[in-house]
């Protein structure tokens, strides 16, 4: 987990958390959340935010990391199966570190090896 170094960084992390939780709430309220089969996890909040910059063109959306993946603060990216490999390759090209890939099984995500 990233630790904020100053007040402005703390406020940035809080605002980011509010934004991601609002997005997750909208996705769940509209039923769109369940259309994504995979969740990509990152080793830190800054790494997950870096990944957000590269989601354009993919069927993917950033959210707070689901509790069954990591019980704490973090950024995850929901992605549809047809875009998983392409997005992973693109993130690798851009130097974004991925800590895990998780597949939806019912209402939970379970780690898979890729």
N, CA and C atoms as an extended XYZ file, in Angstrom:
342
Properties=species:S:1:pos:R:3:atomname:S:1:resname:S:1:resid:I:1 pbc="F F F"
N         0.835       -1.174        0.000 N   UNK     1
C         0.000        0.000        0.000 CA  UNK     1
C         0.882        1.240        0.000 C   UNK     1
N         0.511        2.227       -0.756 N   UNK     2
C         1.273        3.471       -0.828 CA  UNK     2
C         0.991        4.326        0.400 C   UNK     2
N         2.023        5.000        0.852 N   UNK     3
C         1.840        5.913        1.974 CA  UNK     3
C         2.042        7.329        1.466 C   UNK     3
N         1.080        8.183        1.739 N   UNK     4
C         1.140        9.570        1.274 CA  UNK     4
C         2.247       10.306        2.009 C   UNK     4
N         2.989       11.124        1.258 N   UNK     5
C         4.131       11.846        1.826 CA  UNK     5
C         3.763       13.213        2.374 C   UNK     5
N         2.649       13.764        1.945 N   UNK     6
C         2.252       15.089        2.417 CA  UNK     6
C         0.749       15.256        2.304 C   UNK     6
N         0.283       16.425        2.714 N   UNK     7
C        -1.148       16.697        2.706 CA  UNK     7
C        -1.730       16.617        1.296 C   UNK     7
N        -1.057       17.191        0.314 N   UNK     8
C        -1.606       17.178       -1.049 CA  UNK     8
C        -1.704       15.751       -1.591 C   UNK     8
N        -0.735       14.921       -1.261 N   UNK     9
C        -0.788       13.522       -1.704 CA  UNK     9
C        -1.902       12.762       -0.981 C   UNK     9
N        -2.101       13.045        0.292 N   UNK    10
C        -3.197       12.425        1.040 CA  UNK    10
C        -4.543       12.797        0.429 C   UNK    10
N        -4.705       14.076        0.113 N   UNK    11
C        -5.954       14.527       -0.506 CA  UNK    11
C        -6.154       13.890       -1.880 C   UNK    11
N        -5.070       13.741       -2.628 N   UNK    12
C        -5.152       13.094       -3.940 CA  UNK    12
C        -5.621       11.650       -3.789 C   UNK    12
N        -5.047       10.907       -2.837 N   UNK    13
C        -5.449        9.511       -2.622 CA  UNK    13
C        -6.909        9.414       -2.175 C   UNK    13
N        -7.347       10.320       -1.320 N   UNK    14
C        -8.743       10.317       -0.866 CA  UNK    14
C        -9.675       10.590       -2.040 C   UNK    14
N        -9.361       11.613       -2.831 N   UNK    15
C       -10.197       11.943       -3.996 CA  UNK    15
C       -10.221       10.789       -4.995 C   UNK    15
N        -9.098       10.146       -5.193 N   UNK    16
C        -9.028        9.003       -6.101 CA  UNK    16
C        -9.896        7.866       -5.584 C   UNK    16
N        -9.842        7.601       -4.287 N   UNK    17
C       -10.666        6.550       -3.690 CA  UNK    17
C       -12.147        6.833       -3.851 C   UNK    17
N       -12.548        8.086       -3.634 N   UNK    18
C       -13.958        8.469       -3.804 CA  UNK    18
C       -14.375        8.261       -5.256 C   UNK    18
N       -13.528        8.689       -6.194 N   UNK    19
C       -13.835        8.541       -7.620 CA  UNK    19
C       -13.989        7.063       -8.000 C   UNK    19
N       -13.062        6.230       -7.560 N   UNK    20
C       -13.122        4.806       -7.900 CA  UNK    20
C       -14.329        4.122       -7.267 C   UNK    20
N       -14.639        4.458       -6.020 N   UNK    21
C       -15.809        3.854       -5.360 CA  UNK    21
C       -17.111        4.305       -6.011 C   UNK    21
N       -17.178        5.559       -6.442 N   UNK    22
C       -18.373        6.041       -7.153 CA  UNK    22
C       -18.536        5.289       -8.474 C   UNK    22
N       -17.433        5.054       -9.169 N   UNK    23
C       -17.480        4.315      -10.431 CA  UNK    23
C       -17.950        2.876      -10.190 C   UNK    23
N       -17.419        2.256       -9.142 N   UNK    24
C       -17.826        0.886       -8.810 CA  UNK    24
C       -19.319        0.836       -8.467 C   UNK    24
N       -19.793        1.796       -7.687 N   UNK    25
C       -21.207        1.856       -7.327 CA  UNK    25
C       -22.073        1.954       -8.585 C   UNK    25
N       -21.702        2.835       -9.515 N   UNK    26
C       -22.444        2.990      -10.766 CA  UNK    26
C       -22.452        1.687      -11.560 C   UNK    26
N       -21.293        1.041      -11.685 N   UNK    27
C       -21.209       -0.211      -12.446 CA  UNK    27
C       -22.099       -1.296      -11.834 C   UNK    27
N       -22.106       -1.380      -10.516 N   UNK    28
C       -22.935       -2.390       -9.847 CA  UNK    28
C       -24.416       -2.032       -9.938 C   UNK    28
N       -24.753       -0.758       -9.779 N   UNK    29
C       -26.153       -0.328       -9.824 CA  UNK    29
C       -26.768       -0.539      -11.204 C   UNK    29
N       -25.971       -0.422      -12.244 N   UNK    30
C       -26.473       -0.563      -13.613 CA  UNK    30
C       -26.336       -1.983      -14.162 C   UNK    30
N       -25.690       -2.869      -13.386 N   UNK    31
C       -25.483       -4.237      -13.844 CA  UNK    31
C       -24.290       -4.405      -14.767 C   UNK    31
N       -23.562       -3.334      -15.021 N   UNK    32
C       -22.402       -3.413      -15.922 CA  UNK    32
C       -21.207       -4.112      -15.283 C   UNK    32
N       -21.124       -4.100      -13.957 N   UNK    33
C       -19.995       -4.700      -13.243 CA  UNK    33
C       -19.820       -6.161      -13.643 C   UNK    33
N       -20.909       -6.894      -13.771 N   UNK    34
C       -20.840       -8.331      -14.053 CA  UNK    34
C       -20.508       -8.658      -15.506 C   UNK    34
N       -20.386       -7.662      -16.345 N   UNK    35
C       -20.015       -7.903      -17.749 CA  UNK    35
C       -18.507       -8.081      -17.930 C   UNK    35
N       -17.757       -7.825      -16.883 N   UNK    36
C       -16.299       -7.963      -16.939 CA  UNK    36
C       -15.895       -9.272      -16.278 C   UNK    36
N       -15.137      -10.091      -17.002 N   UNK    37
C       -14.782      -11.421      -16.509 CA  UNK    37
C       -13.500      -11.455      -15.678 C   UNK    37
N       -12.640      -10.453      -15.851 N   UNK    38
C       -11.330      -10.480      -15.195 CA  UNK    38
C       -11.059       -9.191      -14.448 C   UNK    38
N       -10.190       -9.290      -13.440 N   UNK    39
C        -9.691       -8.128      -12.714 CA  UNK    39
C        -8.171       -8.231      -12.657 C   UNK    39
N        -7.516       -7.169      -13.067 N   UNK    40
C        -6.060       -7.092      -13.004 CA  UNK    40
C        -5.690       -6.297      -11.756 C   UNK    40
N        -4.752       -6.819      -10.974 N   UNK    41
C        -4.296       -6.150       -9.756 CA  UNK    41
C        -2.877       -5.623       -9.969 C   UNK    41
N        -2.532       -4.605       -9.199 N   UNK    42
C        -1.237       -3.942       -9.326 CA  UNK    42
C        -0.548       -3.903       -7.967 C   UNK    42
N         0.783       -3.822       -7.958 N   UNK    43
C         1.501       -3.873       -6.686 CA  UNK    43
C         1.358       -2.631       -5.815 C   UNK    43
N         0.838       -1.530       -6.377 N   UNK    44
C         0.679       -0.304       -5.595 CA  UNK    44
C        -0.416        0.560       -6.214 C   UNK    44
N        -0.893        1.507       -5.441 N   UNK    45
C        -1.885        2.453       -5.948 CA  UNK    45
C        -1.313        3.266       -7.115 C   UNK    45
N        -0.102        3.827       -6.977 N   UNK    46
C         0.442        4.585       -8.113 CA  UNK    46
C         0.568        3.742       -9.393 C   UNK    46
N         0.890        2.470       -9.257 N   UNK    47
C         1.009        1.613      -10.445 CA  UNK    47
C        -0.369        1.390      -11.084 C   UNK    47
N        -1.396        1.222      -10.256 N   UNK    48
C        -2.755        1.071      -10.781 CA  UNK    48
C        -3.240        2.341      -11.449 C   UNK    48
N        -2.892        3.491      -10.889 N   UNK    49
C        -3.281        4.760      -11.496 CA  UNK    49
C        -2.532        4.982      -12.806 C   UNK    49
N        -1.305        4.508      -12.873 N   UNK    50
C        -0.538        4.573      -14.118 CA  UNK    50
C        -1.238        3.735      -15.198 C   UNK    50
N        -1.739        2.565      -14.818 N   UNK    51
C        -2.434        1.683      -15.763 CA  UNK    51
C        -3.692        2.345      -16.323 C   UNK    51
N        -4.369        3.150      -15.481 N   UNK    52
C        -5.602        3.830      -15.910 CA  UNK    52
C        -5.389        4.645      -17.185 C   UNK    52
N        -4.216        5.205      -17.334 N   UNK    53
C        -3.922        6.056      -18.492 CA  UNK    53
C        -3.978        5.290      -19.810 C   UNK    53
N        -3.851        3.968      -19.751 N   UNK    54
C        -3.723        3.157      -20.951 CA  UNK    54
C        -4.956        2.314      -21.260 C   UNK    54
N        -6.089        2.599      -20.640 N   UNK    55
C        -7.285        1.769      -20.827 CA  UNK    55
C        -8.085        2.130      -22.071 C   UNK    55
N        -7.860        3.298      -22.643 N   UNK    56
C        -8.593        3.712      -23.835 CA  UNK    56
C        -8.414        2.699      -24.960 C   UNK    56
N        -9.499        2.368      -25.624 N   UNK    57
C        -9.440        1.395      -26.709 CA  UNK    57
C        -9.670       -0.039      -26.257 C   UNK    57
N        -9.736       -0.243      -24.955 N   UNK    58
C        -9.988       -1.577      -24.405 CA  UNK    58
C       -11.316       -1.576      -23.657 C   UNK    58
N       -11.947       -2.729      -23.593 N   UNK    59
C       -13.161       -2.869      -22.781 CA  UNK    59
C       -12.704       -3.134      -21.351 C   UNK    59
N       -12.338       -2.045      -20.676 N   UNK    60
C       -11.767       -2.142      -19.335 CA  UNK    60
C       -12.103       -0.872      -18.560 C   UNK    60
N       -12.160       -1.021      -17.224 N   UNK    61
C       -12.483        0.111      -16.360 CA  UNK    61
C       -11.785       -0.084      -15.008 C   UNK    61
N       -11.305        1.021      -14.436 N   UNK    62
C       -10.635        0.952      -13.136 CA  UNK    62
C       -11.665        1.016      -12.009 C   UNK    62
N       -11.347        0.313      -10.936 N   UNK    63
C       -12.208        0.256       -9.749 CA  UNK    63
C       -11.320        0.119       -8.514 C   UNK    63
N       -11.887        0.254       -7.307 N   UNK    64
C       -11.117       -0.109       -6.114 CA  UNK    64
C       -10.904       -1.622       -6.141 C   UNK    64
N        -9.782       -2.070       -5.700 N   UNK    65
C        -9.484       -3.505       -5.737 CA  UNK    65
C       -10.513       -4.257       -4.880 C   UNK    65
N       -11.147       -5.304       -5.416 N   UNK    66
C       -12.124       -6.061       -4.622 CA  UNK    66
C       -11.480       -6.674       -3.366 C   UNK    66
N       -12.246       -6.730       -2.287 N   UNK    67
C       -11.734       -7.218       -1.000 CA  UNK    67
C       -11.184       -8.637       -1.068 C   UNK    67
N       -11.766       -9.496       -1.916 N   UNK    68
C       -11.263      -10.870       -1.967 CA  UNK    68
C        -9.898      -10.955       -2.638 C   UNK    68
N        -9.489       -9.901       -3.339 N   UNK    69
C        -8.158       -9.859       -3.941 CA  UNK    69
C        -7.167       -9.267       -2.950 C   UNK    69
N        -7.544       -8.149       -2.332 N   UNK    70
C        -6.683       -7.491       -1.343 CA  UNK    70
C        -7.563       -6.674       -0.406 C   UNK    70
N        -7.492       -6.965        0.875 N   UNK    71
C        -8.295       -6.237        1.858 CA  UNK    71
C        -7.557       -4.982        2.298 C   UNK    71
N        -7.638       -3.987        1.498 N   UNK    72
C        -6.992       -2.716        1.775 CA  UNK    72
C        -7.212       -1.812        0.582 C   UNK    72
N        -6.507       -0.726        0.565 N   UNK    73
C        -6.639        0.195       -0.551 CA  UNK    73
C        -5.848       -0.312       -1.747 C   UNK    73
N        -6.405       -0.127       -2.910 N   UNK    74
C        -5.712       -0.512       -4.123 CA  UNK    74
C        -6.572       -0.227       -5.335 C   UNK    74
N        -5.958       -0.321       -6.489 N   UNK    75
C        -6.635       -0.078       -7.752 CA  UNK    75
C        -6.632       -1.372       -8.540 C   UNK    75
N        -7.802       -1.719       -9.075 N   UNK    76
C        -7.920       -2.869       -9.960 CA  UNK    76
C        -8.484       -2.412      -11.290 C   UNK    76
N        -8.301       -3.226      -12.301 N   UNK    77
C        -8.876       -2.926      -13.610 CA  UNK    77
C        -9.737       -4.116      -14.020 C   UNK    77
N       -11.024       -3.852      -14.195 N   UNK    78
C       -11.921       -4.873      -14.729 CA  UNK    78
C       -11.749       -4.885      -16.244 C   UNK    78
N       -11.687       -6.074      -16.815 N   UNK    79
C       -11.488       -6.184      -18.258 CA  UNK    79
C       -12.290       -7.361      -18.793 C   UNK    79
N       -12.786       -7.202      -20.001 N   UNK    80
C       -13.513       -8.292      -20.650 CA  UNK    80
C       -12.514       -9.285      -21.223 C   UNK    80
N       -12.956      -10.529      -21.293 N   UNK    81
C       -12.069      -11.612      -21.722 CA  UNK    81
C       -11.416      -11.328      -23.071 C   UNK    81
N       -12.179      -10.785      -24.017 N   UNK    82
C       -11.629      -10.567      -25.355 CA  UNK    82
C       -10.517       -9.514      -25.385 C   UNK    82
N       -10.418       -8.689      -24.356 N   UNK    83
C        -9.382       -7.660      -24.305 CA  UNK    83
C        -8.264       -7.961      -23.311 C   UNK    83
N        -8.377       -9.054      -22.569 N   UNK    84
C        -7.410       -9.332      -21.499 CA  UNK    84
C        -5.982       -9.421      -22.023 C   UNK    84
N        -5.716      -10.287      -22.971 N   UNK    85
C        -4.340      -10.474      -23.444 CA  UNK    85
C        -3.790       -9.205      -24.087 C   UNK    85
N        -4.605       -8.542      -24.888 N   UNK    86
C        -4.156       -7.303      -25.523 CA  UNK    86
C        -3.809       -6.236      -24.509 C   UNK    86
N        -4.646       -6.075      -23.486 N   UNK    87
C        -4.386       -5.077      -22.452 CA  UNK    87
C        -3.140       -5.442      -21.652 C   UNK    87
N        -3.001       -6.703      -21.281 N   UNK    88
C        -1.811       -7.119      -20.528 CA  UNK    88
C        -0.539       -6.841      -21.323 C   UNK    88
N        -0.551       -7.149      -22.607 N   UNK    89
C         0.617       -6.885      -23.455 CA  UNK    89
C         0.900       -5.390      -23.553 C   UNK    89
N        -0.145       -4.595      -23.696 N   UNK    90
C         0.019       -3.148      -23.804 CA  UNK    90
C         0.572       -2.560      -22.507 C   UNK    90
N         0.040       -3.013      -21.373 N   UNK    91
C         0.551       -2.533      -20.086 CA  UNK    91
C         2.024       -2.897      -19.920 C   UNK    91
N         2.384       -4.098      -20.347 N   UNK    92
C         3.784       -4.532      -20.261 CA  UNK    92
C         4.668       -3.632      -21.126 C   UNK    92
N         4.214       -3.335      -22.344 N   UNK    93
C         4.959       -2.433      -23.236 CA  UNK    93
C         5.170       -1.065      -22.602 C   UNK    93
N         4.185       -0.605      -21.863 N   UNK    94
C         4.238        0.713      -21.233 CA  UNK    94
C         4.960        0.695      -19.891 C   UNK    94
N         5.427       -0.462      -19.471 N   UNK    95
C         6.179       -0.565      -18.223 CA  UNK    95
C         5.339       -0.603      -16.968 C   UNK    95
N         4.063       -0.967      -17.091 N   UNK    96
C         3.173       -1.057      -15.925 CA  UNK    96
C         3.313       -2.451      -15.315 C   UNK    96
N         3.581       -2.503      -14.029 N   UNK    97
C         3.734       -3.777      -13.332 CA  UNK    97
C         2.382       -4.322      -12.899 C   UNK    97
N         2.152       -5.599      -13.141 N   UNK    98
C         0.919       -6.290      -12.754 CA  UNK    98
C         1.278       -7.288      -11.665 C   UNK    98
N         0.478       -7.324      -10.594 N   UNK    99
C         0.769       -8.273       -9.508 CA  UNK    99
C        -0.098       -9.519       -9.558 C   UNK    99
N        -1.207       -9.475      -10.306 N   UNK   100
C        -2.056      -10.661      -10.390 CA  UNK   100
C        -3.203      -10.480      -11.357 C   UNK   100
N        -3.708      -11.603      -11.834 N   UNK   101
C        -4.868      -11.630      -12.725 CA  UNK   101
C        -5.892      -12.545      -12.080 C   UNK   101
N        -7.129      -12.061      -11.991 N   UNK   102
C        -8.178      -12.774      -11.286 CA  UNK   102
C        -9.388      -12.931      -12.190 C   UNK   102
N        -9.973      -14.138      -12.182 N   UNK   103
C       -11.149      -14.429      -13.008 CA  UNK   103
C       -12.384      -14.482      -12.122 C   UNK   103
N       -13.469      -13.941      -12.656 N   UNK   104
C       -14.735      -13.963      -11.924 CA  UNK   104
C       -15.257      -15.394      -11.843 C   UNK   104
N       -15.618      -15.786      -10.635 N   UNK   105
C       -16.311      -17.051      -10.389 CA  UNK   105
C       -17.492      -16.714       -9.503 C   UNK   105
N       -18.644      -16.565      -10.117 N   UNK   106
C       -19.826      -16.122       -9.376 CA  UNK   106
C       -19.664      -14.681       -8.961 C   UNK   106
N       -19.737      -14.422       -7.656 N   UNK   107
C       -19.597      -13.060       -7.134 CA  UNK   107
C       -18.187      -12.754       -6.645 C   UNK   107
N       -17.246      -13.650       -6.917 N   UNK   108
C       -15.874      -13.486       -6.415 CA  UNK   108
C       -14.884      -13.531       -7.555 C   UNK   108
N       -13.665      -13.100       -7.276 N   UNK   109
C       -12.569      -13.211       -8.215 CA  UNK   109
C       -11.539      -14.182       -7.642 C   UNK   109
N       -11.057      -15.084       -8.488 N   UNK   110
C       -10.088      -16.101       -8.081 CA  UNK   110
C        -8.850      -15.941       -8.968 C   UNK   110
N        -7.672      -15.998       -8.369 N   UNK   111
C        -6.434      -15.786       -9.123 CA  UNK   111
C        -6.235      -16.890      -10.155 C   UNK   111
N        -5.767      -16.469      -11.320 N   UNK   112
C        -5.416      -17.396      -12.404 CA  UNK   112
C        -3.967      -17.144      -12.789 C   UNK   112
N        -3.360      -18.129      -13.374 N   UNK   113
C        -1.973      -18.008      -13.821 CA  UNK   113
C        -1.980      -17.665      -15.300 C   UNK   113
N        -1.306      -16.621      -15.663 N   UNK   114
C        -1.201      -16.213      -17.080 CA  UNK   114
C         0.222      -16.014      -17.430 C   UNK   114
